[in-house]
């Protein structure tokens, strides 16, 4: 039976995890190969490749794909892709690896053997040029730019075979899901119009309101938090998961929402990262991606709605998934409810607008933010966390 869901990007899901009956033999072989040690971001990208979230990629990018992605936001074959997916090594190590040979891929933090790669190409690249194109800045204070500058000088391109998804499936049991699995959930529910909601933060009232707007115009919402590595000061995944669970339990119609997590590391790439979020949400089966204020942004590097505007700058047929653009949302005392800049005619003095810094300060001091800003159950979890620091 043909699916009524949006097709995967490029036409088909390409999970790169090896079959169970091949794993032991391939891992034994990999242990004899030269070792390439992966940064946490490279490891998280490898896991995204393994589950098919980065379909149709078959591994780390070759040079032609890399150059086109950086400069033109598409692969060499013309398919839209906004951010390079790469692995780097030192020049000294690259000199010991012959093109056409295989290497083993190890997660540097845990030491775990993650997979193996056939090295089809080795090539140099310009880190500053990548930063300026992808992140719209070459400022090393930008956390995504800093990661690019910390990479080694040679990139390896070629297909991968993946053995492990690290701790994620076990740690987030019941919530960790691959694209084939979310698609099966949506099919079972009879959903065809699904809005994905990207989050790396607890869900406060404004985010809750945004997801409920989406519920009104789709069959259901996929709340899809990132559980890979974040920047210092962001709230850890285990704390956020408690917030999501209590919120869905008490304030959502459970049949209309699916909560699943994914293991990518945040790049804070603003507009281009929003496009990457759209691509892999399409692979997970979403027809729409909610794009609110400052999507995937950090600091003041991007305008508040740059991530919405970029969808108007790509070819109309570049993606099947569509952005669901929503304005800045908040509670308004005069409206006596949640509202947005599009619906509320009142001034900022009537709106409950609290900065992230102020919220952290309040919670750290044992002061509960107003219930117009966050649900009390969420506030309590966050207060316990901040007071334990």
Secondary structure as GFF3:
##gff-version 3
##sequence-region A 1 389
A	DSSP	alpha_helix	20	30	.	.	.	ID=ss1
A	DSSP	beta_strand	34	38	.	.	.	ID=ss2
A	DSSP	alpha_helix	40	51	.	.	.	ID=ss3
A	DSSP	beta_strand	59	60	.	.	.	ID=ss4
A	DSSP	alpha_helix	63	72	.	.	.	ID=ss5
A	DSSP	beta_strand	87	89	.	.	.	ID=ss6
A	DSSP	alpha_helix	91	95	.	.	.	ID=ss7
A	DSSP	beta_strand	102	107	.	.	.	ID=ss8
A	DSSP	beta_strand	113	118	.	.	.	ID=ss9
A	DSSP	beta_strand	121	124	.	.	.	ID=ss10
A	DSSP	alpha_helix	127	135	.	.	.	ID=ss11
A	DSSP	alpha_helix	143	149	.	.	.	ID=ss12
A	DSSP	beta_strand	154	162	.	.	.	ID=ss13
A	DSSP	alpha_helix	168	171	.	.	.	ID=ss14
A	DSSP	alpha_helix	179	189	.	.	.	ID=ss15
A	DSSP	beta_strand	194	199	.	.	.	ID=ss16
A	DSSP	alpha_helix	205	217	.	.	.	ID=ss17
A	DSSP	beta_strand	220	226	.	.	.	ID=ss18
A	DSSP	alpha_helix	237	251	.	.	.	ID=ss19
A	DSSP	three_ten_helix	254	256	.	.	.	ID=ss20
A	DSSP	beta_strand	257	262	.	.	.	ID=ss21
A	DSSP	alpha_helix	270	284	.	.	.	ID=ss22
A	DSSP	beta_strand	288	291	.	.	.	ID=ss23
A	DSSP	alpha_helix	306	309	.	.	.	ID=ss24
A	DSSP	three_ten_helix	310	312	.	.	.	ID=ss25
A	DSSP	beta_strand	322	325	.	.	.	ID=ss26
A	DSSP	beta_strand	329	332	.	.	.	ID=ss27
A	DSSP	beta_strand	337	340	.	.	.	ID=ss28
A	DSSP	three_ten_helix	348	350	.	.	.	ID=ss29
A	DSSP	beta_strand	351	352	.	.	.	ID=ss30
A	DSSP	alpha_helix	356	364	.	.	.	ID=ss31
A	DSSP	alpha_helix	376	388	.	.	.	ID=ss32
###
